[in-house]
Amino acid sequence: MRAIFFLLLITTGVFAQTEATISDAGSKLHYRTFGNGKPILIINGGPGMNSNGFIPLAQRLAKTNQTIIYDQRGTGLSALDKTDSSTVTMDLMVADMETLRKYLKIDKWTILGHSFGGMLASYYATKHPESIQSLIMSSSGGVDLGLMANGNLITEKLTPMQRDSLNYWNNKIAAGDTGFNARIGRGRALAPAYVYNKKNAPIIAQRLTEGNSELNGLVWQDLNKMKFDCAPKLANFTKPVLILQGKNDVLDVKIAEKIHKAFKNSELILLDHCGHYGWLDSPEIYFSAIDKFLKNN
């Protein structure tokens, strides 16, 4: 029996925010909506992170659309009665998305998947193409496990001092120190790899403290078990797709090019002077491309 666990409506300025938690069969699914208009589901990266860091992105796109963010299962307020390989799978994560779509009475929505969220969006597209109006891949992890051959582009983007600091905090955490001081120390060492403009690093450092390593491991375990590869089933997907990736991303540009090849009706835009977060490093071009895409699709 599905029920609303918590509901809150907040109206502030031009943004009408609805926040609720759907409770069903040993799990809770927490979501927030902003604005009105064309529905856009935003899937955050991780895996194992809540959606809090994506509120600014949702608010910006809500100026002319209805945006929806949600905590993926086991993260944030989307609690699970138990957390193991039977409750954290890609198929269940896709089922959560469908639960949310049906609950909100949305016929078709645009999906914006960032980083791991792009991988989840690709998998959703193989399962429920009829529910999709269009797709936006924002620094997506890809349509297969090619990411695993990406090499260590993250540490390569760090200075020797930052790498030493990262090793120090990783060792502290591995030894059992999982307090905020250790997590923010690790985040501050790692964050500069993700952004081109280093003034944005503190935002990412804070975000990196929110990861759940257990959930992360369970998702990657499932991805490997299922030999994740969406490309064959995407051959017949004809909905419009926008692919955005920074030229200075921690992800290899080849990943974006492979996504472009998998989606026949896609456009690839590579952003200059931009890392993993287009809306931070290159906001004018990033949002201009998305606004134009949404207007035409």
C-alpha positions in Angstrom: 0.0 0.0 0.0 1.6 3.2 -1.2 1.1 6.3 1.0 2.4 9.8 1.4 4.7 9.8 4.4 5.4 13.6 4.5 4.2 16.5 2.4 5.2 20.1 2.4 4.4 22.9 0.0 6.7 25.9 0.1 6.1 29.0 -2.0 9.1 31.4 -2.3 9.2 34.0 -5.0 8.9 32.5 -8.4 9.5 29.0 -7.1 6.7 26.7 -5.9 8.4 23.8 -4.1 6.6 20.6 -3.3 8.5 18.1 -1.1 7.2 14.7 -0.2 8.2 11.1 0.6 6.4 8.1 -0.9 6.5 5.1 1.4 6.2 1.7 -0.2 7.3 -1.9 0.6 10.3 -1.4 2.8 11.5 1.8 1.1 10.9 5.5 1.0 11.3 7.7 -2.0 11.8 11.4 -1.2 11.4 14.1 -3.9 11.2 17.8 -4.4 9.7 19.8 -7.3 10.3 23.4 -8.4 8.5 25.7 -10.8 5.8 24.9 -13.4 5.8 23.8 -17.0 7.5 21.0 -18.9 8.5 18.3 -16.4 12.2 17.6 -16.1 13.6 14.9 -13.8 17.1 15.6 -12.7 19.2 12.5 -11.7 22.2 13.4 -9.6 25.5 11.6 -9.7 27.2 9.4 -7.2 26.1 6.7 -6.8 25.4 6.9 -3.1 24.8 10.7 -2.9 21.6 12.6 -2.0 20.1 15.2 -4.3 20.8 18.3 -2.1 23.6 19.5 -4.2 21.3 19.7 -7.2 18.9 22.2 -5.8 20.6 25.2 -7.5 20.5 23.5 -10.9 16.8 22.6 -10.3 15.9 26.1 -9.4 17.7 27.6 -12.4 15.9 25.3 -14.8 12.6 25.9 -12.9 12.4 29.4 -14.3 10.5 28.1 -17.3 9.9 24.4 -16.4 8.8 22.1 -13.6 12.0 20.4 -12.2 12.0 17.3 -10.1 14.9 16.1 -7.9 14.8 13.0 -5.7 17.0 11.1 -3.3 18.0 7.8 -4.9 17.2 4.7 -2.8 19.1 4.5 0.4 20.4 8.1 0.2 19.1 11.2 1.9 15.5 10.8 3.0 14.9 7.8 0.7 15.5 5.3 3.5 15.6 1.5 3.1 14.5 -1.0 5.8 17.7 -2.9 4.8 20.6 -2.1 2.6 22.2 -4.9 0.6 22.5 -6.4 -2.9 18.8 -7.3 -2.9 17.6 -3.8 -2.3 20.1 -1.7 -4.2 20.0 -2.6 -7.9 19.7 -0.7 -11.2 16.4 -2.3 -11.9 15.0 -1.2 -8.5 16.3 2.3 -9.1 14.5 2.4 -12.5 11.4 1.2 -10.8 11.7 4.1 -8.3 11.7 6.5 -11.2 8.6 5.0 -12.7 6.9 5.1 -9.3 7.7 8.8 -9.1 6.5 9.5 -12.6 3.2 7.7 -12.1 2.6 9.3 -8.7 3.2 12.8 -10.2 0.8 11.8 -13.1 3.4 12.7 -15.7 2.9 11.1 -19.1 6.3 11.9 -20.5 9.2 13.8 -19.0 12.6 15.1 -20.0 15.4 13.5 -18.0 18.7 15.2 -17.2 21.2 12.7 -15.9 24.5 14.0 -14.5 27.6 11.7 -14.1 26.3 8.4 -12.7 22.8 9.9 -13.2 23.5 9.7 -17.0 24.1 6.0 -16.7 20.9 5.5 -14.8 19.0 7.7 -17.4 20.5 5.5 -20.2 19.3 2.4 -18.5 15.8 3.9 -17.9 15.7 4.7 -21.6 16.2 1.0 -22.4 13.3 0.0 -20.1 10.8 2.9 -20.6 11.5 4.8 -23.8 7.7 5.5 -24.1 8.0 7.6 -20.9 10.7 9.9 -22.2 10.2 13.2 -24.0 13.9 13.9 -24.4 17.2 13.3 -22.6 20.0 15.5 -21.4 23.3 13.8 -20.6 25.4 16.1 -18.4 29.0 14.8 -18.0 27.4 11.3 -18.1 29.3 8.2 -17.0 28.3 6.6 -20.2 26.1 3.9 -21.7 28.4 1.0 -20.7 31.3 0.2 -18.3 33.9 1.9 -20.5 34.3 4.3 -17.6 36.2 1.5 -15.9 39.0 1.9 -18.5 39.0 5.7 -18.0 42.3 5.6 -16.2 42.9 7.7 -13.1 42.1 11.0 -14.6 41.0 12.3 -11.3 44.3 12.1 -9.5 46.1 13.1 -12.7 44.4 16.5 -12.4 45.7 17.1 -8.9 49.0 18.7 -7.9 51.5 16.5 -6.0 50.6 18.3 -2.8 46.9 17.6 -3.4 47.6 13.9 -4.1 49.6 13.7 -0.9 46.8 15.2 1.1 44.2 12.9 -0.6 46.3 9.9 0.3 46.6 11.1 3.9 42.8 11.5 4.3 42.0 8.3 2.5 44.3 6.4 4.9 42.6 8.1 7.9 39.2 7.1 6.6 40.3 3.5 5.8 41.6 3.3 9.4 38.1 4.0 10.7 38.0 7.8 11.0 34.8 8.7 9.1 34.1 11.9 10.9 33.3 15.1 9.1 36.8 16.5 9.6 38.3 13.5 7.7 35.6 13.6 5.0 36.0 17.4 4.4 39.7 17.0 4.4 39.5 14.4 1.7 36.9 16.5 -0.2 39.1 19.6 -0.2 42.0 17.5 -1.6 39.9 15.9 -4.3 37.5 18.7 -5.4 40.0 20.7 -7.5 40.1 17.8 -10.0 36.4 18.2 -10.7 36.3 21.9 -11.6 38.2 24.1 -14.1 37.6 27.2 -12.1 39.1 26.5 -8.7 36.8 29.0 -7.0 34.1 26.4 -7.3 36.2 23.7 -5.5 34.6 24.4 -2.0 31.2 23.6 -3.3 32.4 20.2 -4.6 34.4 19.6 -1.4 31.2 19.9 0.6 29.4 17.7 -1.8 32.0 15.0 -1.6 31.4 14.6 2.2 27.9 13.4 1.4 28.8 10.1 -0.3 27.8 6.7 1.0 30.6 4.2 0.2 28.4 1.2 1.0 25.7 2.2 -1.5 28.3 3.2 -4.0 29.9 -0.3 -3.8 26.5 -2.0 -4.1 25.6 -0.1 -7.2 28.9 -0.8 -8.9 28.6 -4.4 -7.9 25.2 -4.6 -9.7 26.6 -2.8 -12.7 29.4 -5.3 -13.0 27.1 -8.3 -12.3 24.7 -7.2 -15.1 27.6 -6.4 -17.5 26.0 -2.9 -17.9 25.8 -2.1 -21.6 22.8 0.0 -22.9 24.1 0.6 -26.4 22.5 -2.4 -28.2 19.0 -1.6 -26.8 19.4 2.1 -27.5 19.8 1.4 -31.3 16.0 2.0 -31.7 15.8 5.0 -29.4 14.9 8.0 -31.5 14.0 10.7 -28.9 16.2 13.8 -29.0 19.3 13.7 -26.8 21.6 16.6 -25.8 25.1 15.6 -24.6 27.1 18.1 -22.6 30.7 17.5 -21.3 33.6 19.7 -20.3 36.8 19.4 -22.2 38.6 19.4 -18.9 36.3 16.8 -17.3 37.6 13.9 -15.1 35.8 11.8 -17.7 37.5 11.1 -21.0 35.9 12.8 -23.9 35.7 9.4 -25.6 32.9 8.5 -23.2 30.8 11.4 -24.5 31.6 10.5 -28.1 30.4 6.9 -27.4 27.1 8.2 -26.0 26.8 10.4 -29.1 27.2 7.2 -31.2 24.7 5.2 -29.2 21.9 7.8 -29.5 21.2 8.3 -33.2 19.2 11.5 -32.6 21.8 13.3 -30.4 23.8 16.5 -30.3 27.2 16.6 -28.6 28.5 19.9 -27.2 32.0 20.0 -25.6 32.5 23.0 -23.3 35.8 24.9 -23.2 37.5 25.6 -19.8 35.0 23.3 -18.1 35.3 20.4 -15.8 32.7 17.9 -14.5 30.1 20.5 -13.5 29.0 22.6 -16.5 26.6 24.8 -14.6 29.5 25.9 -12.3 32.4 26.3 -14.8 30.5 27.3 -17.9 27.0 28.4 -16.9 26.2 30.7 -19.8 26.9 28.1 -22.5 25.6 25.2 -20.4 22.2 26.8 -19.7 22.0 28.4 -23.1 22.3 24.9 -24.7 19.8 23.3 -22.4 17.3 26.2 -22.8 17.5 26.0 -26.6 17.2 22.2 -26.5 14.1 22.3 -24.2 12.5 25.0 -26.4 12.8 22.9 -29.5 12.0 19.5 -27.9 
